[in-house]
């Protein structure tokens, strides 16, 4: 059991470092969701099912959806490119606020 907890803590550390250094905001949201799911597994191992359910529902579920919706709302995710290539990409900065053009 100690080996599993050690692996999960190492995974949490890797997620935290990766989330800090990533430049892609969508990748940061996905890493945050993975971090939260790993925390919920740790809570289950520590015999706290109420905290595990809360962490999975709020941390990975609701917060991940809200972050994704926010990124979509502020045009950080180009959904047309995501459907064509299978991945979400960032729009180039400056397209939205060019001089003389309004959306």
C-alpha positions in Angstrom: 0.0 0.0 0.0 2.9 2.3 0.7 4.2 1.8 -2.8 0.9 2.9 -4.3 0.7 6.1 -2.1 4.4 6.9 -3.0 3.6 6.6 -6.7 0.5 8.8 -6.4 2.4 11.4 -4.5 5.1 11.4 -7.2 2.3 11.7 -9.8 0.9 14.7 -7.9 4.4 16.3 -7.8 4.8 15.8 -11.5 1.4 17.2 -12.2 2.1 20.3 -10.1 5.4 21.0 -11.8 3.9 20.4 -15.3 1.0 22.6 -14.6 3.4 25.4 -13.5 5.5 25.3 -16.6 3.0 24.6 -19.4 2.3 27.4 -21.8 -0.9 25.9 -23.1 -3.9 26.8 -21.0 -6.0 23.8 -22.1 -3.2 21.4 -21.2 -3.0 23.1 -17.7 -6.7 22.5 -17.2 -6.3 18.8 -18.2 -3.4 18.4 -15.9 -5.4 20.0 -13.1 -8.1 17.5 -13.6 -5.6 14.6 -13.4 -4.2 16.1 -10.2 -7.6 16.3 -8.7 -8.5 12.7 -9.7 -5.2 11.5 -8.2 -6.0 13.3 -5.0 -9.4 11.6 -4.9 -7.7 8.2 -5.1 -5.4 9.2 -2.2 -8.5 10.2 -0.2 -10.0 6.8 -0.9 -6.8 5.0 0.2 -6.8 7.1 3.4 -10.4 5.9 4.0 -12.1 9.2 3.5 -14.7 8.5 0.9 -16.6 11.7 1.5 -13.5 13.8 0.7 -12.8 11.6 -2.3 -16.3 12.1 -3.8 -16.1 15.9 -3.2 -12.6 16.1 -4.7 -13.6 14.1 -7.8 -16.9 16.0 -8.3 -15.7 19.5 -7.5 -12.0 19.4 -8.3 -12.0 17.4 -11.5 -15.6 17.8 -12.6 -17.1 21.2 -11.9 -13.9 23.1 -11.8 -12.6 21.5 -15.0 -15.8 22.3 -16.8 -15.8 25.9 -15.6 -12.1 26.4 -16.7 -12.9 24.9 -20.1 -16.0 27.0 -20.5 -14.0 30.1 -19.6 -11.2 29.3 -22.1 -13.8 28.8 -24.8 -15.6 32.0 -23.8 -12.4 34.2 -24.0 -11.5 32.6 -27.3 -8.4 30.7 -26.1 -9.6 27.5 -27.8 -10.2 27.4 -31.5 -13.0 24.9 -31.8 -12.9 24.8 -35.7 -9.3 23.7 -35.6 -10.1 21.2 -32.8 -12.7 19.4 -34.9 -10.5 19.3 -38.0 -7.3 18.1 -36.4 -8.6 16.3 -33.3 -6.8 18.6 -30.9 -7.6 22.1 -29.6 -5.3 24.9 -30.5 -4.9 28.4 -29.3 -5.9 31.3 -31.6 -3.2 33.8 -32.4 -3.3 36.8 -30.2 -4.3 40.0 -32.0 -6.9 38.5 -34.3 -9.7 39.7 -32.0 -8.6 43.3 -31.5 -7.3 44.4 -34.8 -7.6 48.1 -35.5 -10.9 49.1 -37.2 -12.5 45.7 -37.0 -15.2 44.8 -34.5 -16.7 41.4 -33.8 
